[in-house]
Amino acid sequence: MNLDKLLAEFKETADQTLLREINDTSKLEEQIRMSIKDKRKKRFPFTYPLGAAVVAVVLVATPYWLQKEGTSAVPVKETSVQPSMNQNPSPNSDARALDDQKIKETAEEIFGILQVGMTQDQVKEKLQFPHIVIDEYGGSGDDYSDEYWGYNIFAKEGYQRKEDWVLEETEGLLNRDLGLELLIFWRDKKVNGYGLSYVQGKEIHSFGLNRSGTYSESISKGTSNSNEEYNDTPDPSTLFDLKDDEKEQRYFAYMEMEEKNDELWRGLSPIDILKLYVQAQKDDELEIMYALHNNDDGVEKPTLEQFLEEIKKDPIGARNSARHLDKLLEQGSSMSVENISDKEAVVWISFKDNIEKVGYRMEKNKKGIWKVGWRALQ
């Protein structure tokens, strides 16, 4: 279906939309692209690798991934992380005297503790390292946070950061002047996201959660000047790229609608819908991802509020799903459609290394528009 005709028809029926009186959407699309690009850079402002590497951002909790085989999650034992190794000026108190395994274990313990929405008292009880209240964070200020706590963990005695908290302390980590850095964002005294980086040999491993509970991670093999390496690195092409075609225009148009309407998805194939779904995941557009599911009356599904809240409460599921998405983007080689009926299909994704295919259940809703199904494949 011609996009101009489709948009014209939609404008006639919509009571309110930001697309009114816009005939040429190219400027709008470019603004949205730049906004998305900025959001990716600023989500974890002090860990630039998270915004520039090929980062998989989870948009759904593990139960809703439509895989042929579910991703298993290893439960993390909830405990407190003790500060003794960080506070005592003994030979074992800093990263130079610690092996990588101990540093990694501490990072994983912190991951198992922190969740979006935790209170400051809860974090103090569980995470017993000393922290710094950051008066001048140096970030953009558009991350919806009103307070920041910084942690220099396994740092040598008297260590002073060389970088503002807006940047990763690359030199200190690689020189093992500290083993791990953590920045927690707060809003109304509750965790609003965090970023964490730690040294492993000559690599820096970074991960974190943003305010919606979605997860990002990266590994950089940097030098002391590696913060300079993460400027405008283009994403590599993938099987799921929209490639500036009509689907991309529909995607940007939907983002700007005040009153959302599924008519923009009419006429798209199951593969088209799945590509839009993956694009929403990459852009951290949770509400678009939810809207691309089949939300007909009578379909067993969470409400939007339940869906968003579940993501915040399940960091393990967020990590598993992020890594699954990363696999799709990096290794996905082809897609095919298996038609089950006139209202149900499966999009199968094949991989470069010939591992088992992954299938996504697709359903045609009551309006005749293809959507992603909630039920996992059996």
C-alpha positions in Angstrom: 0.0 0.0 0.0 1.3 3.5 -0.9 2.5 5.2 2.3 1.2 8.7 1.2 -2.2 7.3 0.6 -2.2 5.3 3.8 -1.1 8.4 5.8 -3.8 10.5 4.1 -6.5 8.0 5.1 -5.2 7.9 8.6 -5.2 11.7 9.0 -8.8 11.8 8.0 -9.8 9.5 10.8 -7.4 10.6 13.6 -8.6 13.2 16.0 -5.1 14.4 16.9 -1.7 13.6 15.4 1.6 15.3 15.2 1.6 14.4 11.5 -1.2 16.9 10.6 -0.2 19.2 7.8 3.1 17.4 7.2 3.4 16.4 3.6 7.2 15.8 3.5 8.2 13.6 6.4 11.9 13.5 5.6 12.9 16.2 8.1 10.8 14.5 10.8 12.4 11.2 10.1 15.9 12.8 10.4 15.0 14.4 13.6 13.8 11.1 15.0 16.9 9.3 13.8 19.1 12.0 15.6 17.0 11.7 18.7 17.4 7.9 18.8 21.2 8.3 18.2 21.4 10.7 21.1 19.4 8.4 23.4 21.8 5.6 22.6 24.8 7.7 23.5 23.3 9.1 26.7 21.6 6.1 28.2 24.7 5.1 30.1 26.6 8.4 29.8 29.8 7.4 31.5 30.2 4.2 29.5 30.5 5.2 25.9 31.1 1.6 24.7 27.5 0.8 25.6 26.3 3.4 23.1 28.7 2.8 20.3 29.4 -0.9 20.1 26.9 -3.4 18.7 24.7 -3.3 21.8 21.7 -5.6 22.3 19.0 -3.9 24.3 16.3 -6.1 25.7 12.7 -5.0 25.2 10.9 -8.0 26.5 11.1 -10.2 29.5 12.2 -13.8 28.9 8.7 -15.4 29.0 7.6 -13.5 26.0 10.5 -14.4 23.6 9.0 -16.6 20.9 11.8 -19.1 20.7 11.6 -22.7 19.7 13.7 -23.4 22.8 13.5 -21.0 25.8 16.5 -19.3 27.1 17.4 -20.6 30.5 18.1 -18.2 33.3 20.5 -19.0 36.1 19.2 -17.5 39.4 21.5 -15.1 41.2 21.6 -15.6 45.0 20.6 -12.3 46.6 23.2 -11.3 49.1 25.2 -8.3 50.3 28.5 -7.2 48.7 30.9 -6.5 51.5 33.4 -3.6 51.2 36.3 -5.1 53.2 38.6 -5.6 50.2 38.0 -2.1 49.1 38.5 -0.3 52.4 41.5 -2.0 53.9 44.9 -0.6 52.7 46.4 -4.1 52.7 48.3 -5.6 49.7 45.0 -7.2 48.6 42.9 -4.1 48.7 43.2 -2.9 45.1 42.9 -4.3 41.6 46.7 -4.9 41.1 46.6 -7.6 43.7 43.3 -9.2 42.6 42.8 -11.7 39.9 40.2 -11.1 37.2 37.9 -13.7 38.5 37.4 -11.9 41.8 36.7 -8.6 40.1 34.2 -10.3 37.7 32.5 -12.1 40.6 32.0 -8.8 42.4 30.5 -7.3 39.2 28.1 -10.2 38.9 27.1 -9.9 42.6 26.3 -6.2 42.0 24.3 -7.2 38.9 22.3 -9.7 41.0 21.4 -7.0 43.5 20.6 -3.9 41.6 17.1 -3.4 40.1 15.4 -0.3 38.7 13.0 1.0 41.4 15.1 -0.1 44.5 15.3 2.5 47.2 18.4 4.1 48.5 18.1 2.3 51.8 17.8 -1.0 50.0 20.9 -0.3 48.0 22.9 0.7 51.0 21.9 -2.5 52.8 22.9 -4.7 49.9 25.8 -2.8 48.4 28.1 -1.9 51.2 30.9 -0.2 49.4 31.5 3.5 50.1 30.1 5.8 47.5 30.5 9.4 46.3 27.5 11.7 45.9 28.3 13.5 42.6 27.4 17.1 42.6 28.5 17.9 39.1 27.9 14.8 37.0 28.7 16.4 33.7 26.0 14.5 31.7 23.3 15.9 29.5 20.7 16.0 32.3 18.0 14.4 30.1 18.1 11.0 31.6 15.3 11.8 34.0 17.6 11.4 37.0 18.0 13.9 39.9 20.9 12.3 41.8 24.0 10.3 41.1 26.2 8.0 43.2 29.6 6.9 42.1 31.7 4.0 43.3 35.4 3.4 42.7 35.8 -0.2 43.8 39.1 -2.1 44.4 40.9 1.2 43.9 44.4 1.8 45.2 44.7 4.0 48.3 44.3 7.7 47.5 43.2 7.1 43.9 41.7 10.1 42.3 39.6 9.8 39.1 41.1 11.4 36.0 37.8 11.5 34.1 34.5 13.1 35.0 31.8 10.6 35.7 30.4 11.3 32.3 33.3 9.3 30.9 34.6 5.8 31.6 37.7 5.8 33.7 39.6 3.9 31.0 43.1 4.6 32.0 42.6 3.8 35.6 40.9 0.5 34.8 43.5 -0.6 32.3 46.4 0.4 34.6 44.5 -1.5 37.4 44.5 1.6 39.6 40.9 0.5 40.2 39.1 -2.7 39.3 35.5 -1.6 38.9 33.5 1.6 38.6 29.8 1.9 39.2 27.5 4.9 38.6 23.9 4.7 39.9 21.3 7.1 38.6 18.5 8.1 41.1 15.1 9.6 40.7 13.0 10.3 43.7 15.4 8.3 45.8 14.9 5.2 43.7 17.3 3.5 41.2 16.7 5.0 37.8 19.4 3.0 36.0 23.1 2.3 36.4 26.3 1.7 34.4 29.2 -0.5 35.5 32.7 -1.1 34.0 35.4 -3.5 35.2 38.8 -4.6 34.0 39.5 -8.1 32.7 43.1 -8.5 31.5 43.5 -5.8 28.8 39.8 -5.5 28.2 37.1 -3.4 29.8 33.7 -5.1 30.2 30.7 -2.8 30.6 27.0 -3.4 31.3 24.1 -1.6 32.9 20.3 -1.1 33.1 18.5 2.0 31.9 15.4 3.5 33.5 13.1 1.1 31.8 15.0 -1.9 33.1 16.5 -2.8 29.7 20.0 -4.1 29.6 23.1 -3.3 27.5 26.6 -4.7 27.5 29.9 -4.4 25.6 33.6 -5.3 25.7 36.3 -2.9 24.6 39.9 -3.6 23.9 40.9 -0.1 24.4 43.9 2.0 25.3 44.2 4.8 27.8 42.7 7.0 25.1 39.9 4.6 24.1 37.2 7.0 25.1 38.0 8.8 21.8 37.2 5.6 19.8 33.5 5.7 20.3 32.5 8.6 18.2 29.7 8.0 15.6 30.6 4.4 15.0 28.0 3.2 12.5 26.0 0.1 13.2 26.9 -2.8 10.9 24.1 -3.9 8.5 22.0 -6.8 9.7 19.2 -9.1 8.4 16.6 -6.9 10.2 17.5 -3.5 8.7 14.6 -1.5 7.4 16.9 0.0 4.7 15.2 3.4 4.4 12.1 1.9 2.7 8.4 2.3 3.3 8.6 0.2 6.5 11.0 2.7 8.0 8.7 5.6 7.1 5.8 3.9 8.7 7.9 3.2 11.8 8.9 6.9 12.2 5.4 8.0 11.5 4.0 5.7 14.2 6.5 7.1 16.7 5.2 10.6 16.3 1.4 9.8 16.5 -0.3 11.1 19.7 -3.1 8.6 19.2 -1.7 5.3 18.0 -3.4 3.4 15.3 -2.6 0.0 13.9 -3.7 1.0 10.4 -0.1 2.0 9.7 0.8 -1.7 9.8 -1.9 -2.8 7.4 -0.6 -4.6 4.4 2.8 -5.6 5.9 3.9 -9.2 5.8 4.9 -11.2 8.9 8.6 -10.6 8.1 8.0 -6.9 7.8 6.3 -6.8 11.2 9.2 -8.8 12.8 11.7 -6.3 11.3 9.8 -3.5 12.8 9.7 -5.4 16.1 13.4 -5.8 16.2 13.9 -2.1 15.2 11.8 -1.1 18.2 14.0 -3.4 20.4 17.2 -1.7 19.1 15.7 1.7 19.7 14.4 0.9 23.2 10.9 1.8 22.1 9.0 -0.4 24.5 5.5 0.8 23.8 6.0 0.3 20.0 7.2 -3.2 20.7 4.1 -3.9 22.9 1.9 -2.5 20.2 3.4 -4.9 17.6 2.1 -7.8 19.7 -1.4 -9.1 19.1 -3.5 -7.3 21.7 -6.9 -8.3 20.6 -9.6 -8.8 23.2 -9.6 -12.4 24.5 -5.8 -12.9 23.8 -4.0 -13.8 27.0 -1.5 -11.0 27.5 -0.1 -8.6 30.1 -1.3 -5.0 30.2 1.1 -2.4 29.0 1.8 -1.4 32.6 2.4 -5.0 33.6 4.7 -5.5 30.7 6.8 -2.5 31.5 6.9 -3.3 35.2 8.0 -6.9 34.6 11.0 -5.8 32.6 12.2 -3.6 35.5 11.8 -6.6 38.0 13.8 -9.1 35.9 17.4 -8.1 35.2 18.3 -11.8 34.5 15.6 -12.1 31.9 16.7 -8.7 30.5 20.3 -9.9 30.1 19.3 -13.2 28.6 17.0 -11.5 26.1 19.6 -8.8 25.3 22.1 -11.5 24.4 19.5 -13.3 22.3 18.8 -10.2 20.4 22.6 -9.6 19.9 22.8 -13.1 18.5 19.9 -12.3 16.1 21.6 -9.2 14.9 25.1 -10.5 14.6 24.5 -14.1 13.3 21.0 -14.0 11.6 21.5 -15.0 8.0 18.0 -15.5 6.5 14.3 -15.5 7.3 11.5 -17.7 6.0 7.8 -17.9 6.6 5.9 -21.1 7.4 2.2 -20.5 7.0 0.2 -22.5 9.6 -3.2 -21.1 8.5 -4.6 -17.9 7.0 -4.3 -16.3 10.4 -1.2 -17.8 11.8 2.4 -18.1 10.6 5.9 -18.7 11.9 8.9 -16.6 10.9 12.0 -18.8 11.1 15.4 -17.3 11.5 18.5 -19.2 10.3 22.0 -18.4 11.6 25.4 -18.2 10.0 26.9 -21.0 12.1 24.0 -23.4 11.3 22.8 -23.6 14.8 19.1 -24.4 15.4 16.6 -22.0 13.9 14.6 -19.6 16.1 10.9 -19.1 15.3 8.6 -16.3 16.1 4.8 -16.9 16.1 2.9 -14.4 14.1 -0.8 -13.9 14.2 -3.3 -11.9 12.1 -5.5 -9.9 14.4 -9.2 -9.2 14.1 -8.5 -6.3 11.8 -6.5 -8.5 9.5 -3.1 -7.0 10.5 -0.2 -9.3 11.2 1.2 -9.0 14.7 3.7 -10.9 16.9 2.0 -13.5 19.1 2.5 -13.7 22.8 2.5 -17.4 23.1 5.8 -19.2 22.7 6.2 -22.0 20.1 5.6 -25.4 21.6 
